[in-house]
Amino acid sequence: MPIEIKDFGRIAVQTAKQAILQKVREAERDMIFEEFSHKIGSIVSGTVNRKERGVYVINIGKAELFLPQKETIIGEHLKIGSTVRALIDSVSHTSKGPQIILSRVKPEFVVELFRLEVPEIHDGTVVVKKAVREAGERTKIAVASNEPSIDPVGACVGMKGSRVQSIVRELRGERIDIINWSDDPRVLLSRALTPATVDKIGINEDDNVALAIVEDSQLSVAIGKKGINVRLAMKLTGWDIDIMSETKYSTMKHDDVETVS
């Protein structure tokens, strides 16, 4: 709409300028919200701009994203100006514009790292059935293949461990257990307790309770530091798991316990 500017006074010009700038800012905010709301659950890479009140502000183009300290890996301190990768966890509208929250501790972050690193996961040949994690300590991820000729664990590990080691470096040395998924609960339970070797498994399907028998030397490995290994195995399988040494088990009744092949 044509307007004769010569008739505008100083205040009118300032008002018009402010109104235009406000609409431009609103349009930019809407575009940023629209762009990132479609990226929830995916990984982005940005530059650490500053840290304020326990939150890292990450710049990606014109957008400012927020990575709370609690959503970083234990012991991780990001340097200003460094590049960081994180998962887009949530996007919401606020009075100050879109608030985009990032995370580096969610198990989905590890899944997406595998998707970027492993072509077979990216194209759907290998499927991640489930992943559980205690950030900074250990991740367990169960995978399956849609092609009988492809080993899903081998695909994730890569030649001489190259693929998984790349992810371990990103996670600051976090341990990652990759297991073959199985619909047989006994097999899945025994694999979930990796790196321990399980000799026998007994299950109660009505209560989703399992008893794993291991060699005495494997007991601490199966349980893990502060119980982390068995705790993650339970999250991965959905079963409550009790672990018992061979010595203790030999003194008890042997009901519904089978050797794991």
PAKOLVEX-32051 format. One record per residue (C-alpha): residue number from 1; residue in one letter; x, y, z. Coordinates in nm, 3 decimals, m for minus. Layout:
BEGIN
NUM | A | X | Y | Z .
...
! end
This chain:
BEGIN
1 | M | 0.000 | 0.000 | 0.000 .
2 | P | 0.165 | 0.326 | m0.114 .
3 | I | 0.206 | 0.584 | 0.166 .
4 | E | 0.330 | 0.943 | 0.142 .
5 | I | 0.618 | 0.949 | 0.393 .
6 | K | 0.655 | 1.330 | 0.371 .
7 | D | 0.344 | 1.368 | 0.584 .
8 | F | 0.492 | 1.157 | 0.868 .
9 | G | 0.620 | 1.326 | 1.183 .
10 | R | 0.922 | 1.199 | 1.380 .
11 | I | 0.712 | 1.002 | 1.629 .
12 | A | 0.508 | 0.840 | 1.354 .
13 | V | 0.828 | 0.733 | 1.174 .
14 | Q | 0.967 | 0.580 | 1.496 .
15 | T | 0.637 | 0.402 | 1.562 .
16 | A | 0.632 | 0.261 | 1.209 .
17 | K | 0.994 | 0.150 | 1.236 .
18 | Q | 0.931 | m0.029 | 1.567 .
19 | A | 0.619 | m0.198 | 1.433 .
20 | I | 0.806 | m0.326 | 1.127 .
21 | L | 1.102 | m0.452 | 1.332 .
22 | Q | 0.865 | m0.623 | 1.576 .
23 | K | 0.686 | m0.803 | 1.292 .
24 | V | 1.020 | m0.908 | 1.141 .
25 | R | 1.134 | m1.050 | 1.478 .
26 | E | 0.802 | m1.235 | 1.519 .
27 | A | 0.836 | m1.380 | 1.170 .
28 | E | 1.193 | m1.494 | 1.244 .
29 | R | 1.080 | m1.655 | 1.570 .
30 | D | 0.795 | m1.835 | 1.393 .
31 | M | 1.036 | m1.962 | 1.127 .
32 | I | 1.280 | m2.087 | 1.392 .
33 | F | 0.998 | m2.259 | 1.585 .
34 | E | 0.867 | m2.420 | 1.268 .
35 | E | 1.212 | m2.538 | 1.161 .
36 | F | 1.316 | m2.696 | 1.490 .
37 | S | 0.977 | m2.837 | 1.591 .
38 | H | 1.015 | m3.073 | 1.295 .
39 | K | 1.360 | m3.179 | 1.419 .
40 | I | 1.265 | m3.304 | 1.766 .
41 | G | 1.451 | m3.630 | 1.827 .
42 | S | 1.730 | m3.553 | 1.579 .
43 | I | 2.088 | m3.440 | 1.637 .
44 | V | 2.212 | m3.090 | 1.564 .
45 | S | 2.557 | m2.938 | 1.583 .
46 | G | 2.623 | m2.586 | 1.707 .
47 | T | 2.872 | m2.351 | 1.871 .
48 | V | 2.883 | m2.288 | 2.245 .
49 | N | 2.816 | m1.914 | 2.275 .
50 | R | 2.801 | m1.866 | 2.653 .
51 | K | 2.689 | m2.017 | 2.980 .
52 | E | 2.439 | m1.853 | 3.212 .
53 | R | 2.264 | m1.986 | 3.522 .
54 | G | 2.368 | m2.345 | 3.459 .
55 | V | 2.261 | m2.346 | 3.093 .
56 | Y | 2.483 | m2.350 | 2.784 .
57 | V | 2.356 | m2.129 | 2.502 .
58 | I | 2.426 | m2.294 | 2.167 .
59 | N | 2.419 | m2.095 | 1.842 .
60 | I | 2.295 | m2.253 | 1.522 .
61 | G | 2.258 | m1.985 | 1.256 .
62 | K | 2.021 | m1.719 | 1.393 .
63 | A | 1.877 | m1.957 | 1.651 .
64 | E | 1.980 | m1.987 | 2.015 .
65 | L | 1.934 | m2.333 | 2.164 .
66 | F | 1.968 | m2.424 | 2.531 .
67 | L | 2.165 | m2.714 | 2.676 .
68 | P | 2.113 | m2.737 | 3.055 .
69 | Q | 2.413 | m2.855 | 3.256 .
70 | K | 2.200 | m3.145 | 3.386 .
71 | E | 2.156 | m3.259 | 3.024 .
72 | T | 2.532 | m3.287 | 2.969 .
73 | I | 2.741 | m3.597 | 3.042 .
74 | I | 2.876 | m3.624 | 3.396 .
75 | G | 3.205 | m3.436 | 3.428 .
76 | E | 3.159 | m3.264 | 3.091 .
77 | H | 3.256 | m2.896 | 3.072 .
78 | L | 3.202 | m2.734 | 2.733 .
79 | K | 3.436 | m2.456 | 2.625 .
80 | I | 3.306 | m2.129 | 2.482 .
81 | G | 3.353 | m2.138 | 2.104 .
82 | S | 3.368 | m2.517 | 2.085 .
83 | T | 3.138 | m2.722 | 1.863 .
84 | V | 2.894 | m2.958 | 2.031 .
85 | R | 2.642 | m3.214 | 1.911 .
86 | A | 2.317 | m3.276 | 2.100 .
87 | L | 1.966 | m3.414 | 2.063 .
88 | I | 1.673 | m3.175 | 2.020 .
89 | D | 1.461 | m3.279 | 2.317 .
90 | S | 1.178 | m3.025 | 2.313 .
91 | V | 1.060 | m2.707 | 2.140 .
92 | S | 0.810 | m2.467 | 2.296 .
93 | H | 0.675 | m2.112 | 2.258 .
94 | T | 0.765 | m1.853 | 2.525 .
95 | S | 0.720 | m1.477 | 2.557 .
96 | K | 1.086 | m1.440 | 2.456 .
97 | G | 1.050 | m1.660 | 2.150 .
98 | P | 1.093 | m2.033 | 2.085 .
99 | Q | 1.270 | m2.227 | 2.360 .
100 | I | 1.465 | m2.520 | 2.216 .
101 | I | 1.605 | m2.759 | 2.476 .
102 | L | 1.891 | m2.993 | 2.394 .
103 | S | 2.013 | m3.309 | 2.565 .
104 | R | 2.325 | m3.523 | 2.559 .
105 | V | 2.205 | m3.770 | 2.824 .
106 | K | 1.893 | m3.923 | 2.669 .
107 | P | 1.931 | m4.279 | 2.529 .
108 | E | 1.783 | m4.144 | 2.205 .
109 | F | 2.101 | m3.937 | 2.163 .
110 | V | 2.306 | m4.257 | 2.143 .
111 | V | 2.054 | m4.414 | 1.903 .
112 | E | 2.078 | m4.114 | 1.672 .
113 | L | 2.458 | m4.123 | 1.686 .
114 | F | 2.441 | m4.484 | 1.568 .
115 | R | 2.199 | m4.381 | 1.294 .
116 | L | 2.450 | m4.123 | 1.170 .
117 | E | 2.746 | m4.359 | 1.200 .
118 | V | 2.595 | m4.689 | 1.075 .
119 | P | 2.452 | m4.687 | 0.719 .
120 | E | 2.261 | m5.009 | 0.787 .
121 | I | 2.062 | m4.836 | 1.064 .
122 | H | 2.009 | m4.527 | 0.851 .
123 | D | 1.860 | m4.730 | 0.564 .
124 | G | 1.653 | m4.956 | 0.792 .
125 | T | 1.842 | m5.280 | 0.731 .
126 | V | 1.939 | m5.288 | 1.099 .
127 | V | 1.677 | m5.184 | 1.356 .
128 | V | 1.739 | m5.054 | 1.707 .
129 | K | 1.483 | m5.243 | 1.917 .
130 | K | 1.559 | m5.065 | 2.243 .
131 | A | 1.827 | m4.857 | 2.413 .
132 | V | 1.877 | m4.775 | 2.781 .
133 | R | 2.140 | m4.558 | 2.939 .
134 | E | 2.297 | m4.409 | 3.247 .
135 | A | 2.484 | m4.120 | 3.091 .
136 | G | 2.856 | m4.112 | 3.150 .
137 | E | 2.857 | m4.472 | 3.272 .
138 | R | 2.700 | m4.726 | 3.036 .
139 | T | 2.457 | m4.772 | 2.749 .
140 | K | 2.293 | m5.096 | 2.641 .
141 | I | 2.145 | m5.114 | 2.294 .
142 | A | 1.963 | m5.410 | 2.139 .
143 | V | 1.961 | m5.442 | 1.760 .
144 | A | 1.810 | m5.675 | 1.501 .
145 | S | 1.861 | m5.723 | 1.128 .
146 | N | 1.599 | m5.739 | 0.853 .
147 | E | 1.853 | m5.920 | 0.632 .
148 | P | 1.969 | m6.268 | 0.741 .
149 | S | 2.308 | m6.207 | 0.577 .
150 | I | 2.384 | m5.898 | 0.788 .
151 | D | 2.509 | m5.925 | 1.145 .
152 | P | 2.349 | m5.631 | 1.328 .
153 | V | 2.608 | m5.621 | 1.607 .
154 | G | 2.895 | m5.638 | 1.360 .
155 | A | 2.742 | m5.357 | 1.155 .
156 | C | 2.723 | m5.136 | 1.465 .
157 | V | 3.074 | m5.220 | 1.581 .
158 | G | 3.233 | m5.164 | 1.241 .
159 | M | 3.570 | m5.271 | 1.105 .
160 | K | 3.807 | m5.307 | 1.402 .
161 | G | 3.550 | m5.125 | 1.617 .
162 | S | 3.574 | m4.804 | 1.414 .
163 | R | 3.203 | m4.717 | 1.423 .
164 | V | 3.137 | m4.778 | 1.790 .
165 | Q | 3.466 | m4.617 | 1.895 .
166 | S | 3.365 | m4.298 | 1.717 .
167 | I | 3.049 | m4.290 | 1.929 .
168 | V | 3.239 | m4.377 | 2.249 .
169 | R | 3.466 | m4.076 | 2.188 .
170 | E | 3.161 | m3.851 | 2.145 .
171 | L | 3.028 | m3.984 | 2.477 .
172 | R | 3.358 | m3.918 | 2.657 .
173 | G | 3.449 | m4.285 | 2.700 .
174 | E | 3.109 | m4.418 | 2.803 .
175 | R | 3.083 | m4.799 | 2.780 .
176 | I | 2.842 | m4.933 | 2.518 .
177 | D | 2.706 | m5.289 | 2.514 .
178 | I | 2.555 | m5.387 | 2.177 .
179 | I | 2.349 | m5.706 | 2.180 .
180 | N | 2.143 | m5.909 | 1.937 .
181 | W | 1.773 | m5.882 | 2.011 .
182 | S | 1.584 | m6.208 | 2.071 .
183 | D | 1.216 | m6.286 | 2.118 .
184 | D | 1.319 | m6.571 | 2.348 .
185 | P | 1.323 | m6.410 | 2.695 .
186 | R | 1.592 | m6.647 | 2.826 .
187 | V | 1.828 | m6.561 | 2.542 .
188 | L | 1.752 | m6.189 | 2.564 .
189 | L | 1.805 | m6.185 | 2.941 .
190 | S | 2.140 | m6.360 | 2.917 .
191 | R | 2.259 | m6.123 | 2.644 .
192 | A | 2.134 | m5.818 | 2.835 .
193 | L | 2.373 | m5.902 | 3.119 .
194 | T | 2.673 | m5.859 | 2.888 .
195 | P | 2.969 | m5.839 | 2.954 .
196 | A | 2.896 | m6.117 | 3.206 .
197 | T | 2.859 | m6.475 | 3.088 .
198 | V | 2.536 | m6.636 | 3.211 .
199 | D | 2.528 | m7.013 | 3.264 .
200 | K | 2.161 | m7.071 | 3.346 .
201 | I | 1.839 | m6.869 | 3.340 .
202 | G | 1.515 | m6.937 | 3.522 .
203 | I | 1.205 | m6.731 | 3.445 .
204 | N | 0.859 | m6.672 | 3.587 .
205 | E | 0.659 | m6.535 | 3.295 .
206 | D | 0.354 | m6.454 | 3.508 .
207 | D | 0.551 | m6.209 | 3.722 .
208 | N | 0.824 | m6.119 | 3.469 .
209 | V | 1.090 | m6.229 | 3.716 .
210 | A | 1.414 | m6.402 | 3.616 .
211 | L | 1.697 | m6.574 | 3.801 .
212 | A | 2.040 | m6.567 | 3.635 .
213 | I | 2.308 | m6.814 | 3.749 .
214 | V | 2.670 | m6.713 | 3.685 .
215 | E | 3.013 | m6.840 | 3.779 .
216 | D | 3.138 | m6.697 | 4.107 .
217 | S | 3.401 | m6.493 | 3.920 .
218 | Q | 3.127 | m6.341 | 3.699 .
219 | L | 2.900 | m6.228 | 3.981 .
220 | S | 3.046 | m5.880 | 4.023 .
221 | V | 3.060 | m5.833 | 3.643 .
222 | A | 2.693 | m5.927 | 3.606 .
223 | I | 2.587 | m5.689 | 3.882 .
224 | G | 2.822 | m5.410 | 3.771 .
225 | K | 2.958 | m5.111 | 3.957 .
226 | K | 2.688 | m4.989 | 4.198 .
227 | G | 2.449 | m5.235 | 4.031 .
228 | I | 2.449 | m5.049 | 3.699 .
229 | N | 2.483 | m5.356 | 3.473 .
230 | V | 2.187 | m5.549 | 3.613 .
231 | R | 1.985 | m5.230 | 3.647 .
232 | L | 2.025 | m5.148 | 3.277 .
233 | A | 1.959 | m5.512 | 3.183 .
234 | M | 1.626 | m5.493 | 3.366 .
235 | K | 1.535 | m5.169 | 3.185 .
236 | L | 1.631 | m5.320 | 2.850 .
237 | T | 1.432 | m5.641 | 2.893 .
238 | G | 1.147 | m5.525 | 3.114 .
239 | W | 1.217 | m5.813 | 3.355 .
240 | D | 1.315 | m5.811 | 3.721 .
241 | I | 1.644 | m6.000 | 3.742 .
242 | D | 1.800 | m6.169 | 4.041 .
243 | I | 2.161 | m6.284 | 4.003 .
244 | M | 2.310 | m6.574 | 4.194 .
245 | S | 2.652 | m6.736 | 4.197 .
246 | E | 2.697 | m7.106 | 4.109 .
247 | T | 2.818 | m7.176 | 4.462 .
248 | K | 2.506 | m7.035 | 4.625 .
249 | Y | 2.277 | m7.187 | 4.363 .
250 | S | 2.423 | m7.536 | 4.416 .
251 | T | 2.287 | m7.533 | 4.772 .
252 | M | 1.930 | m7.455 | 4.660 .
253 | K | 1.646 | m7.628 | 4.472 .
254 | H | 1.672 | m7.616 | 4.095 .
255 | D | 1.329 | m7.521 | 3.962 .
256 | D | 1.267 | m7.406 | 3.605 .
257 | V | 1.630 | m7.311 | 3.542 .
258 | E | 1.774 | m7.388 | 3.201 .
259 | T | 2.126 | m7.372 | 3.065 .
260 | V | 2.173 | m7.087 | 2.817 .
261 | S | 2.323 | m7.204 | 2.489 .
! end
